[in-house]
Amino acid sequence: MPESTLHEVAVTAIVVHEGKYLITRRSPNKKRFPGMWTVPGGRLKVEDYLELPKDTEHYWYNVLEKVLKREVKEEVGLDIANIIYVTSLATVHQDGVPSLVISCMADYAGGEVTLQENETDAFAWITLEEAKGYELIDGIYDELVMTEDLRCGVRGEWERKE
């Protein structure tokens, strides 16, 4: 079998505001993980950089950060800042599409939560302890723990948390 290099690339934000984290519930009409709780984000498209001037002779910089800011603004109406890498994951969805997801944390920088129709139908600002009461997509709780650790200066790789 030939080596495959094509992945859908997505980036997500664990938005931090006053010590709490923003989670959203995916609309029941979503193809992947309907009705489950997650964090905002979205997919990278080549238009996200092809239509912009390059930052150097050959490259566009801060592409994921720009995409994440746009996606969070579209999905939940918030501005974010200080984006920091948390972890990454890869999967092959039931429809056969391979995905690479880059998970980040970001500070709330302004705005009121306004949910994008057909994407999400509810939101909550939660503590890590409160997160246990939500039906989160598998792995999201562990990412929240990593984010809490990062905020306390502790770095590490993803692992299952209890």
Sequence and secondary structure as in RCSB ss.txt:
>XXXX:A:sequence
MPESTLHEVAVTAIVVHEGKYLITRRSPNKKRFPGMWTVPGGRLKVEDYLELPKDTEHYWYNVLEKVLKREVKEE
VGLDIANIIYVTSLATVHQDGVPSLVISCMADYAGGEVTLQENETDAFAWITLEEAKGYELIDGIYDELVMTEDL
RCGVRGEWERKE
>XXXX:A:secstr
       EEEEEEEEEETTEEEEEEE TT SSSTT EE  EEE  THHHHTS  SSSS   SHHHHHHHHHHHHH
H  EEEEEEEEEEEEEE TTS EEEEEEEEEEEEE      TTTEEEEEEE HHHHTTS B TTHHHHHHHHHHH
HTT         
